[in-house]
């Protein structure tokens, strides 16, 4: 159904966001720790993919979602993480590598990353609960339909029996009357 397809697409979108965040984070951390620019090579591609994934995520969560506010929060936090944490960390690592390797910088990144992952998990959990409720509702509707069909079949069968008895009676009486009349004759 449409709801199942949307739930599947939303789950895929949240997992894609997590993958892209991890890829960006890993590249930046690798660069900060080693100073090797090769770790940043996928940065531009992954940043573009992240923007596309965010737009798809927002489209899915605003189209028919019970939590568009949560989705906006997650998208905002991801954008802030990239622009306010990762991008400045690259700049700092190029200018003063030791400052970028500070434990506090890594701790802040870890905290932000975990918070985003937690929010994405919450959205997936809410979507799972919604999907379970839809499945339960569909099952209830299915059971009602079966009971209604069974009731309809019973009523129809009784109608057929009564109609057959009525026909037999209305046809049999005149035939008996004719038979009685011919006997008298």
Buried (B, 14 or more C-beta within 10 A) or exposed (E): EEBEEBBEBBBBBBEBBBBBBEBBBEBBBBBBBEEEEEBBEBBEEBBEBBBEBBEBBBEBBEEEBEBEEBBEBBBEBBEEBBEEBBBEBBEBBBEEBEEBBEEEBBEBBEEBBEEBBEBBEBBBEBBEEBBEEBEEEEEEEEEEEEEEEEEEEEEEEEEEEEEEEEEEEEEEEEEEEEEEEEEEE
